[in-house]
């Protein structure tokens, strides 16, 4: 069957970059529509609300290949984990070139049984939810609080906002970041390979990578470390370095650079 028409609505400095990387790994044809953030508020432009009511990115539309004859309307899908699972379930099935991106669900002879899932699939499914539900809120809060110490805050009140931000970092951000980094170090240690779900790159690695790689150089500023985070969590830092060298990651970065190098993604 012909591939449906896929369109990604990409926003600078957003997790849409993860979906762009995934599309490259799946070797799918797709269209891109790019959006700028408001330079003052850093919010997404209101035009995105015409695609999805929340006006956020990533969001994709999928138009069935037979839409012209059946009148089928495009399907709108938002949220990184949902988009990732949907694309993998349709385009990373066993036998496809991208099958490794979604591990097989069941152990042989355990098909359809609760508890019959493979460890790799359980990890894969977990990380799709963990990234958005547990990890990213901490990283986003760190980013927002970091702005309270930046040049956009008026000089006269900056000492006060800096003091408040530092207190929140000390009481909440730093201990939570250490918990997450320690957890991920343990996960990569026990995966049985160099990736979060085993020996091959999966969509779970792609979803996890955006926030961690973006924040990699900032973790050291979250608090007072006994030793630098890259020394304290060497396997996780090696994983992040590996993600940035993945061909699909490099292709996704080059794709945006080709279109407009001013879009603000932190390129390696």
C-alpha positions as protocol buffer text, in pm:
chain_id: "A"
residue {
  index: 1
  type: UNK
  ca { x: 0 y: 0 z: 0 }
}
residue {
  index: 2
  type: UNK
  ca { x: 109 y: 356 z: -66 }
}
residue {
  index: 3
  type: UNK
  ca { x: 242 y: 547 z: 233 }
}
residue {
  index: 4
  type: UNK
  ca { x: 0 y: 796 z: 386 }
}
residue {
  index: 5
  type: UNK
  ca { x: 98 y: 1161 z: 371 }
}
residue {
  index: 6
  type: UNK
  ca { x: 276 y: 1263 z: 691 }
}
residue {
  index: 7
  type: UNK
  ca { x: 330 y: 1622 z: 795 }
}
residue {
  index: 8
  type: UNK
  ca { x: 527 y: 1741 z: 1099 }
}
residue {
  index: 9
  type: UNK
  ca { x: 459 y: 2083 z: 1246 }
}
residue {
  index: 10
  type: UNK
  ca { x: 801 y: 2168 z: 1385 }
}
residue {
  index: 11
  type: UNK
  ca { x: 867 y: 2437 z: 1645 }
}
residue {
  index: 12
  type: UNK
  ca { x: 1214 y: 2563 z: 1734 }
}
residue {
  index: 13
  type: UNK
  ca { x: 1351 y: 2451 z: 2072 }
}
residue {
  index: 14
  type: UNK
  ca { x: 1085 y: 2186 z: 2111 }
}
residue {
  index: 15
  type: UNK
  ca { x: 1053 y: 1810 z: 2124 }
}
residue {
  index: 16
  type: UNK
  ca { x: 945 y: 1818 z: 1762 }
}
residue {
  index: 17
  type: UNK
  ca { x: 1315 y: 1759 z: 1691 }
}
residue {
  index: 18
  type: UNK
  ca { x: 1273 y: 1410 z: 1841 }
}
residue {
  index: 19
  type: UNK
  ca { x: 991 y: 1333 z: 1597 }
}
residue {
  index: 20
  type: UNK
  ca { x: 1199 y: 1465 z: 1307 }
}
residue {
  index: 21
  type: UNK
  ca { x: 1479 y: 1228 z: 1410 }
}
residue {
  index: 22
  type: UNK
  ca { x: 1228 y: 941 z: 1437 }
}
residue {
  index: 23
  type: UNK
  ca { x: 1093 y: 1009 z: 1089 }
}
residue {
  index: 24
  type: UNK
  ca { x: 1448 y: 998 z: 954 }
}
residue {
  index: 25
  type: UNK
  ca { x: 1513 y: 667 z: 1131 }
}
residue {
  index: 26
  type: UNK
  ca { x: 1188 y: 523 z: 994 }
}
residue {
  index: 27
  type: UNK
  ca { x: 1296 y: 639 z: 645 }
}
residue {
  index: 28
  type: UNK
  ca { x: 954 y: 786 z: 577 }
}
residue {
  index: 29
  type: UNK
  ca { x: 862 y: 1060 z: 334 }
}
residue {
  index: 30
  type: UNK
  ca { x: 721 y: 1359 z: 516 }
}
residue {
  index: 31
  type: UNK
  ca { x: 647 y: 1728 z: 484 }
}
residue {
  index: 32
  type: UNK
  ca { x: 763 y: 1994 z: 728 }
}
residue {
  index: 33
  type: UNK
  ca { x: 602 y: 2319 z: 836 }
}
residue {
  index: 34
  type: UNK
  ca { x: 826 y: 2529 z: 1059 }
}
residue {
  index: 35
  type: UNK
  ca { x: 724 y: 2778 z: 1328 }
}
residue {
  index: 36
  type: UNK
  ca { x: 914 y: 3044 z: 1522 }
}
residue {
  index: 37
  type: UNK
  ca { x: 867 y: 3114 z: 1892 }
}
residue {
  index: 38
  type: UNK
  ca { x: 781 y: 3464 z: 2011 }
}
residue {
  index: 39
  type: UNK
  ca { x: 1122 y: 3619 z: 2090 }
}
residue {
  index: 40
  type: UNK
  ca { x: 989 y: 3797 z: 2400 }
}
residue {
  index: 41
  type: UNK
  ca { x: 769 y: 3530 z: 2558 }
}
residue {
  index: 42
  type: UNK
  ca { x: 927 y: 3222 z: 2395 }
}
residue {
  index: 43
  type: UNK
  ca { x: 574 y: 3088 z: 2346 }
}
residue {
  index: 44
  type: UNK
  ca { x: 460 y: 2906 z: 2035 }
}
residue {
  index: 45
  type: UNK
  ca { x: 283 y: 3120 z: 1774 }
}
residue {
  index: 46
  type: UNK
  ca { x: -100 y: 3120 z: 1779 }
}
residue {
  index: 47
  type: UNK
  ca { x: -106 y: 2965 z: 1431 }
}
residue {
  index: 48
  type: UNK
  ca { x: -27 y: 2627 z: 1587 }
}
residue {
  index: 49
  type: UNK
  ca { x: -370 y: 2631 z: 1752 }
}
residue {
  index: 50
  type: UNK
  ca { x: -517 y: 2596 z: 1406 }
}
residue {
  index: 51
  type: UNK
  ca { x: -356 y: 2252 z: 1392 }
}
residue {
  index: 52
  type: UNK
  ca { x: -422 y: 2139 z: 1751 }
}
residue {
  index: 53
  type: UNK
  ca { x: -621 y: 2316 z: 2021 }
}
residue {
  index: 54
  type: UNK
  ca { x: -329 y: 2333 z: 2266 }
}
residue {
  index: 55
  type: UNK
  ca { x: -110 y: 2509 z: 2012 }
}
residue {
  index: 56
  type: UNK
  ca { x: 196 y: 2303 z: 2103 }
}
residue {
  index: 57
  type: UNK
  ca { x: 456 y: 2106 z: 1913 }
}
residue {
  index: 58
  type: UNK
  ca { x: 523 y: 1831 z: 1821 }
}
residue {
  index: 59
  type: UNK
  ca { x: 205 y: 1759 z: 1631 }
}
residue {
  index: 60
  type: UNK
  ca { x: 165 y: 1562 z: 1311 }
}
residue {
  index: 61
  type: UNK
  ca { x: -111 y: 1503 z: 1060 }
}
residue {
  index: 62
  type: UNK
  ca { x: -149 y: 1177 z: 874 }
}
residue {
  index: 63
  type: UNK
  ca { x: -361 y: 1173 z: 560 }
}
residue {
  index: 64
  type: UNK
  ca { x: -457 y: 825 z: 434 }
}
residue {
  index: 65
  type: UNK
  ca { x: -321 y: 742 z: 90 }
}
residue {
  index: 66
  type: UNK
  ca { x: -675 y: 688 z: -42 }
}
residue {
  index: 67
  type: UNK
  ca { x: -811 y: 1015 z: 98 }
}
residue {
  index: 68
  type: UNK
  ca { x: -875 y: 1154 z: -250 }
}
residue {
  index: 69
  type: UNK
  ca { x: -1120 y: 874 z: -330 }
}
residue {
  index: 70
  type: UNK
  ca { x: -1265 y: 804 z: 15 }
}
residue {
  index: 71
  type: UNK
  ca { x: -1285 y: 1159 z: 146 }
}
residue {
  index: 72
  type: UNK
  ca { x: -1099 y: 1059 z: 464 }
}
residue {
  index: 73
  type: UNK
  ca { x: -977 y: 1353 z: 669 }
}
residue {
  index: 74
  type: UNK
  ca { x: -624 y: 1387 z: 811 }
}
residue {
  index: 75
  type: UNK
  ca { x: -567 y: 1239 z: 1155 }
}
residue {
  index: 76
  type: UNK
  ca { x: -413 y: 1489 z: 1399 }
}
residue {
  index: 77
  type: UNK
  ca { x: -180 y: 1342 z: 1662 }
}
residue {
  index: 78
  type: UNK
  ca { x: -10 y: 1538 z: 1940 }
}
residue {
  index: 79
  type: UNK
  ca { x: 223 y: 1453 z: 2232 }
}
residue {
  index: 80
  type: UNK
  ca { x: 567 y: 1304 z: 2178 }
}
residue {
  index: 81
  type: UNK
  ca { x: 497 y: 963 z: 2329 }
}
residue {
  index: 82
  type: UNK
  ca { x: 169 y: 916 z: 2144 }
}
residue {
  index: 83
  type: UNK
  ca { x: 319 y: 1022 z: 1810 }
}
residue {
  index: 84
  type: UNK
  ca { x: 617 y: 792 z: 1865 }
}
residue {
  index: 85
  type: UNK
  ca { x: 404 y: 490 z: 1950 }
}
residue {
  index: 86
  type: UNK
  ca { x: 165 y: 552 z: 1661 }
}
residue {
  index: 87
  type: UNK
  ca { x: 442 y: 582 z: 1404 }
}
residue {
  index: 88
  type: UNK
  ca { x: 630 y: 280 z: 1536 }
}
residue {
  index: 89
  type: UNK
  ca { x: 321 y: 59 z: 1547 }
}
residue {
  index: 90
  type: UNK
  ca { x: 253 y: 137 z: 1182 }
}
residue {
  index: 91
  type: UNK
  ca { x: 603 y: 167 z: 1035 }
}
residue {
  index: 92
  type: UNK
  ca { x: 844 y: -28 z: 1262 }
}
residue {
  index: 93
  type: UNK
  ca { x: 673 y: -365 z: 1262 }
}
residue {
  index: 94
  type: UNK
  ca { x: 877 y: -690 z: 1244 }
}
residue {
  index: 95
  type: UNK
  ca { x: 1015 y: -734 z: 895 }
}
residue {
  index: 96
  type: UNK
  ca { x: 1045 y: -363 z: 825 }
}
residue {
  index: 97
  type: UNK
  ca { x: 1379 y: -188 z: 787 }
}
residue {
  index: 98
  type: UNK
  ca { x: 1313 y: 5 z: 1109 }
}
residue {
  index: 99
  type: UNK
  ca { x: 1186 y: -289 z: 1317 }
}
residue {
  index: 100
  type: UNK
  ca { x: 1457 y: -241 z: 1584 }
}
residue {
  index: 101
  type: UNK
  ca { x: 1301 y: 92 z: 1680 }
}
residue {
  index: 102
  type: UNK
  ca { x: 1018 y: -99 z: 1852 }
}
residue {
  index: 103
  type: UNK
  ca { x: 1122 y: -422 z: 2028 }
}
residue {
  index: 104
  type: UNK
  ca { x: 898 y: -729 z: 1988 }
}
residue {
  index: 105
  type: UNK
  ca { x: 622 y: -719 z: 2246 }
}
residue {
  index: 106
  type: UNK
  ca { x: 584 y: -1082 z: 2354 }
}
residue {
  index: 107
  type: UNK
  ca { x: 817 y: -1367 z: 2437 }
}
residue {
  index: 108
  type: UNK
  ca { x: 772 y: -1667 z: 2214 }
}
residue {
  index: 109
  type: UNK
  ca { x: 467 y: -1866 z: 2319 }
}
residue {
  index: 110
  type: UNK
  ca { x: 340 y: -1588 z: 2549 }
}
residue {
  index: 111
  type: UNK
  ca { x: 152 y: -1385 z: 2288 }
}
residue {
  index: 112
  type: UNK
  ca { x: -143 y: -1194 z: 2432 }
}
residue {
  index: 113
  type: UNK
  ca { x: -70 y: -1295 z: 2794 }
}
residue {
  index: 114
  type: UNK
  ca { x: -35 y: -1041 z: 3073 }
}
residue {
  index: 115
  type: UNK
  ca { x: 320 y: -1074 z: 3197 }
}
residue {
  index: 116
  type: UNK
  ca { x: 430 y: -1233 z: 2871 }
}
residue {
  index: 117
  type: UNK
  ca { x: 600 y: -920 z: 2742 }
}
residue {
  index: 118
  type: UNK
  ca { x: 971 y: -900 z: 2666 }
}
residue {
  index: 119
  type: UNK
  ca { x: 1188 y: -691 z: 2895 }
}
residue {
  index: 120
  type: UNK
  ca { x: 1293 y: -479 z: 2596 }
}
residue {
  index: 121
  type: UNK
  ca { x: 932 y: -391 z: 2509 }
}
residue {
  index: 122
  type: UNK
  ca { x: 847 y: -312 z: 2872 }
}
residue {
  index: 123
  type: UNK
  ca { x: 1143 y: -74 z: 2888 }
}
residue {
  index: 124
  type: UNK
  ca { x: 1045 y: 78 z: 2553 }
}
residue {
  index: 125
  type: UNK
  ca { x: 687 y: 140 z: 2662 }
}
residue {
  index: 126
  type: UNK
  ca { x: 793 y: 275 z: 3001 }
}
residue {
  index: 127
  type: UNK
  ca { x: 1039 y: 528 z: 2864 }
}
residue {
  index: 128
  type: UNK
  ca { x: 780 y: 672 z: 2624 }
}
residue {
  index: 129
  type: UNK
  ca { x: 574 y: 769 z: 2930 }
}
residue {
  index: 130
  type: UNK
  ca { x: 859 y: 837 z: 3174 }
}
residue {
  index: 131
  type: UNK
  ca { x: 1018 y: 1102 z: 2955 }
}
residue {
  index: 132
  type: UNK
  ca { x: 712 y: 1325 z: 2940 }
}
residue {
  index: 133
  type: UNK
  ca { x: 559 y: 1236 z: 3276 }
}
residue {
  index: 134
  type: UNK
  ca { x: 862 y: 1239 z: 3507 }
}
residue {
  index: 135
  type: UNK
  ca { x: 1183 y: 1367 z: 3347 }
}
residue {
  index: 136
  type: UNK
  ca { x: 1080 y: 1664 z: 3133 }
}
residue {
  index: 137
  type: UNK
  ca { x: 885 y: 1850 z: 3408 }
}
residue {
  index: 138
  type: UNK
  ca { x: 1206 y: 1870 z: 3614 }
}
residue {
  index: 139
  type: UNK
  ca { x: 1413 y: 1987 z: 3317 }
}
residue {
  index: 140
  type: UNK
  ca { x: 1155 y: 2245 z: 3211 }
}
residue {
  index: 141
  type: UNK
  ca { x: 1131 y: 2382 z: 3564 }
}
residue {
  index: 142
  type: UNK
  ca { x: 1510 y: 2410 z: 3573 }
}
residue {
  index: 143
  type: UNK
  ca { x: 1501 y: 2603 z: 3245 }
}
residue {
  index: 144
  type: UNK
  ca { x: 1229 y: 2842 z: 3368 }
}
residue {
  index: 145
  type: UNK
  ca { x: 1400 y: 2906 z: 3702 }
}
residue {
  index: 146
  type: UNK
  ca { x: 1732 y: 2955 z: 3527 }
}
residue {
  index: 147
  type: UNK
  ca { x: 1575 y: 3247 z: 3341 }
}
residue {
  index: 148
  type: UNK
  ca { x: 1512 y: 3418 z: 3676 }
}
residue {
  index: 149
  type: UNK
  ca { x: 1888 y: 3458 z: 3705 }
}
residue {
  index: 150
  type: UNK
  ca { x: 1936 y: 3579 z: 3350 }
}
residue {
  index: 151
  type: UNK
  ca { x: 1972 y: 3917 z: 3181 }
}
residue {
  index: 152
  type: UNK
  ca { x: 1600 y: 3945 z: 3098 }
}
residue {
  index: 153
  type: UNK
  ca { x: 1528 y: 4009 z: 3466 }
}
residue {
  index: 154
  type: UNK
  ca { x: 1571 y: 4380 z: 3555 }
}
residue {
  index: 155
  type: UNK
  ca { x: 1907 y: 4441 z: 3721 }
}
residue {
  index: 156
  type: UNK
  ca { x: 1765 y: 4585 z: 4044 }
}
residue {
  index: 157
  type: UNK
  ca { x: 1544 y: 4286 z: 4122 }
}
residue {
  index: 158
  type: UNK
  ca { x: 1777 y: 4017 z: 3985 }
}
residue {
  index: 159
  type: UNK
  ca { x: 1949 y: 3955 z: 4323 }
}
residue {
  index: 160
  type: UNK
  ca { x: 1610 y: 3871 z: 4474 }
}
residue {
  index: 161
  type: UNK
  ca { x: 1494 y: 3647 z: 4187 }
}
residue {
  index: 162
  type: UNK
  ca { x: 1836 y: 3477 z: 4184 }
}
residue {
  index: 163
  type: UNK
  ca { x: 1812 y: 3403 z: 4556 }
}
residue {
  index: 164
  type: UNK
  ca { x: 1461 y: 3255 z: 4515 }
}
residue {
  index: 165
  type: UNK
  ca { x: 1569 y: 3050 z: 4213 }
}
residue {
  index: 166
  type: UNK
  ca { x: 1874 y: 2916 z: 4399 }
}
residue {
  index: 167
  type: UNK
  ca { x: 1660 y: 2810 z: 4693 }
}
residue {
  index: 168
  type: UNK
  ca { x: 1422 y: 2617 z: 4466 }
}
residue {
  index: 169
  type: UNK
  ca { x: 1714 y: 2459 z: 4282 }
}
residue {
  index: 170
  type: UNK
  ca { x: 1864 y: 2349 z: 4613 }
}
residue {
  index: 171
  type: UNK
  ca { x: 1540 y: 2217 z: 4765 }
}
residue {
  index: 172
  type: UNK
  ca { x: 1375 y: 2062 z: 4460 }
}
residue {
  index: 173
  type: UNK
  ca { x: 1553 y: 2071 z: 4123 }
}
residue {
  index: 174
  type: UNK
  ca { x: 1895 y: 1945 z: 4228 }
}
residue {
  index: 175
  type: UNK
  ca { x: 1781 y: 1643 z: 4436 }
}
residue {
  index: 176
  type: UNK
  ca { x: 1528 y: 1542 z: 4170 }
}
residue {
  index: 177
  type: UNK
  ca { x: 1784 y: 1577 z: 3891 }
}
residue {
  index: 178
  type: UNK
  ca { x: 2026 y: 1355 z: 4083 }
}
residue {
  index: 179
  type: UNK
  ca { x: 1752 y: 1097 z: 4132 }
}
residue {
  index: 180
  type: UNK
  ca { x: 1672 y: 1090 z: 3760 }
}
residue {
  index: 181
  type: UNK
  ca { x: 2035 y: 1080 z: 3649 }
}
residue {
  index: 182
  type: UNK
  ca { x: 2109 y: 799 z: 3893 }
}
residue {
  index: 183
  type: UNK
  ca { x: 1803 y: 608 z: 3774 }
}
residue {
  index: 184
  type: UNK
  ca { x: 1902 y: 643 z: 3408 }
}
residue {
  index: 185
  type: UNK
  ca { x: 2260 y: 541 z: 3483 }
}
residue {
  index: 186
  type: UNK
  ca { x: 2121 y: 224 z: 3641 }
}
residue {
  index: 187
  type: UNK
  ca { x: 1890 y: 164 z: 3344 }
}
residue {
  index: 188
  type: UNK
  ca { x: 2167 y: 184 z: 3086 }
}
residue {
  index: 189
  type: UNK
  ca { x: 2385 y: -35 z: 3309 }
}
residue {
  index: 190
  type: UNK
  ca { x: 2122 y: -311 z: 3322 }
}
residue {
  index: 191
  type: UNK
  ca { x: 1990 y: -285 z: 2964 }
}
residue {
  index: 192
  type: UNK
  ca { x: 2221 y: -551 z: 2828 }
}
residue {
  index: 193
  type: UNK
  ca { x: 2364 y: -318 z: 2566 }
}
residue {
  index: 194
  type: UNK
  ca { x: 2462 y: 38 z: 2482 }
}
residue {
  index: 195
  type: UNK
  ca { x: 2103 y: 161 z: 2455 }
}
residue {
  index: 196
  type: UNK
  ca { x: 1815 y: 196 z: 2698 }
}
residue {
  index: 197
  type: UNK
  ca { x: 1632 y: -112 z: 2569 }
}
residue {
  index: 198
  type: UNK
  ca { x: 1925 y: -334 z: 2479 }
}
residue {
  index: 199
  type: UNK
  ca { x: 2176 y: -367 z: 2199 }
}
residue {
  index: 200
  type: UNK
  ca { x: 2005 y: -152 z: 1934 }
}
residue {
  index: 201
  type: UNK
  ca { x: 1882 y: 203 z: 1906 }
}
residue {
  index: 202
  type: UNK
  ca { x: 1508 y: 225 z: 1974 }
}
residue {
  index: 203
  type: UNK
  ca { x: 1249 y: 499 z: 1963 }
}
residue {
  index: 204
  type: UNK
  ca { x: 1276 y: 516 z: 2343 }
}
residue {
  index: 205
  type: UNK
  ca { x: 1636 y: 640 z: 2309 }
}
residue {
  index: 206
  type: UNK
  ca { x: 1523 y: 901 z: 2058 }
}
residue {
  index: 207
  type: UNK
  ca { x: 1246 y: 1032 z: 2284 }
}
residue {
  index: 208
  type: UNK
  ca { x: 1476 y: 1046 z: 2588 }
}
residue {
  index: 209
  type: UNK
  ca { x: 1766 y: 1208 z: 2407 }
}
residue {
  index: 210
  type: UNK
  ca { x: 1623 y: 1553 z: 2334 }
}
residue {
  index: 211
  type: UNK
  ca { x: 1586 y: 1677 z: 2693 }
}
residue {
  index: 212
  type: UNK
  ca { x: 1900 y: 1508 z: 2823 }
}
residue {
  index: 213
  type: UNK
  ca { x: 2129 y: 1618 z: 2540 }
}
residue {
  index: 214
  type: UNK
  ca { x: 1991 y: 1973 z: 2555 }
}
residue {
  index: 215
  type: UNK
  ca { x: 2052 y: 1993 z: 2932 }
}
residue {
  index: 216
  type: UNK
  ca { x: 2381 y: 1799 z: 2930 }
}
residue {
  index: 217
  type: UNK
  ca { x: 2599 y: 2106 z: 2972 }
}
residue {
  index: 218
  type: UNK
  ca { x: 2375 y: 2258 z: 3239 }
}
residue {
  index: 219
  type: UNK
  ca { x: 2345 y: 1977 z: 3494 }
}
residue {
  index: 220
  type: UNK
  ca { x: 2666 y: 2088 z: 3662 }
}
residue {
  index: 221
  type: UNK
  ca { x: 2505 y: 2423 z: 3750 }
}
residue {
  index: 222
  type: UNK
  ca { x: 2208 y: 2267 z: 3936 }
}
residue {
  index: 223
  type: UNK
  ca { x: 2392 y: 2240 z: 4269 }
}
residue {
  index: 224
  type: UNK
  ca { x: 2709 y: 2136 z: 4447 }
}
residue {
  index: 225
  type: UNK
  ca { x: 2824 y: 1800 z: 4317 }
}
residue {
  index: 226
  type: UNK
  ca { x: 3067 y: 1572 z: 4500 }
}
residue {
  index: 227
  type: UNK
  ca { x: 3218 y: 1518 z: 4156 }
}
residue {
  index: 228
  type: UNK
  ca { x: 3109 y: 1635 z: 3813 }
}
residue {
  index: 229
  type: UNK
  ca { x: 2790 y: 1468 z: 3684 }
}
residue {
  index: 230
  type: UNK
  ca { x: 2972 y: 1325 z: 3380 }
}
residue {
  index: 231
  type: UNK
  ca { x: 3211 y: 1144 z: 3619 }
}
residue {
  index: 232
  type: UNK
  ca { x: 2933 y: 1042 z: 3857 }
}
residue {
  index: 233
  type: UNK
  ca { x: 2718 y: 899 z: 3574 }
}
residue {
  index: 234
  type: UNK
  ca { x: 2974 y: 786 z: 3312 }
}
residue {
  index: 235
  type: UNK
  ca { x: 2753 y: 535 z: 3130 }
}
residue {
  index: 236
  type: UNK
  ca { x: 2472 y: 788 z: 3090 }
}
residue {
  index: 237
  type: UNK
  ca { x: 2712 y: 1054 z: 2961 }
}
residue {
  index: 238
  type: UNK
  ca { x: 2859 y: 804 z: 2716 }
}
residue {
  index: 239
  type: UNK
  ca { x: 2502 y: 726 z: 2602 }
}
residue {
  index: 240
  type: UNK
  ca { x: 2431 y: 1097 z: 2546 }
}
residue {
  index: 241
  type: UNK
  ca { x: 2752 y: 1134 z: 2344 }
}
residue {
  index: 242
  type: UNK
  ca { x: 2647 y: 829 z: 2143 }
}
residue {
  index: 243
  type: UNK
  ca { x: 2305 y: 979 z: 2071 }
}
residue {
  index: 244
  type: UNK
  ca { x: 2459 y: 1296 z: 1929 }
}
residue {
  index: 245
  type: UNK
  ca { x: 2672 y: 1085 z: 1694 }
}
residue {
  index: 246
  type: UNK
  ca { x: 2382 y: 873 z: 1567 }
}
residue {
  index: 247
  type: UNK
  ca { x: 2339 y: 917 z: 1188 }
}
residue {
  index: 248
  type: UNK
  ca { x: 1966 y: 980 z: 1224 }
}
residue {
  index: 249
  type: UNK
  ca { x: 2029 y: 1254 z: 1481 }
}
residue {
  index: 250
  type: UNK
  ca { x: 2283 y: 1416 z: 1251 }
}
residue {
  index: 251
  type: UNK
  ca { x: 2040 y: 1396 z: 957 }
}
residue {
  index: 252
  type: UNK
  ca { x: 1762 y: 1561 z: 1158 }
}
residue {
  index: 253
  type: UNK
  ca { x: 1994 y: 1845 z: 1258 }
}
residue {
  index: 254
  type: UNK
  ca { x: 2116 y: 1890 z: 902 }
}
residue {
  index: 255
  type: UNK
  ca { x: 1756 y: 1893 z: 778 }
}
residue {
  index: 256
  type: UNK
  ca { x: 1671 y: 2202 z: 983 }
}
residue {
  index: 257
  type: UNK
  ca { x: 2002 y: 2369 z: 905 }
}
residue {
  index: 258
  type: UNK
  ca { x: 1929 y: 2331 z: 535 }
}
residue {
  index: 259
  type: UNK
  ca { x: 1596 y: 2509 z: 574 }
}
residue {
  index: 260
  type: UNK
  ca { x: 1692 y: 2788 z: 811 }
}
residue {
  index: 261
  type: UNK
  ca { x: 2001 y: 2790 z: 1033 }
}
residue {
  index: 262
  type: UNK
  ca { x: 1847 y: 3067 z: 1248 }
}
residue {
  index: 263
  type: UNK
  ca { x: 1583 y: 2845 z: 1404 }
}
residue {
  index: 264
  type: UNK
  ca { x: 1764 y: 2819 z: 1734 }
}
residue {
  index: 265
  type: UNK
  ca { x: 1821 y: 2445 z: 1789 }
}
residue {
  index: 266
  type: UNK
  ca { x: 2143 y: 2385 z: 1981 }
}
residue {
  index: 267
  type: UNK
  ca { x: 2352 y: 2220 z: 1713 }
}
residue {
  index: 268
  type: UNK
  ca { x: 2659 y: 2012 z: 1806 }
}
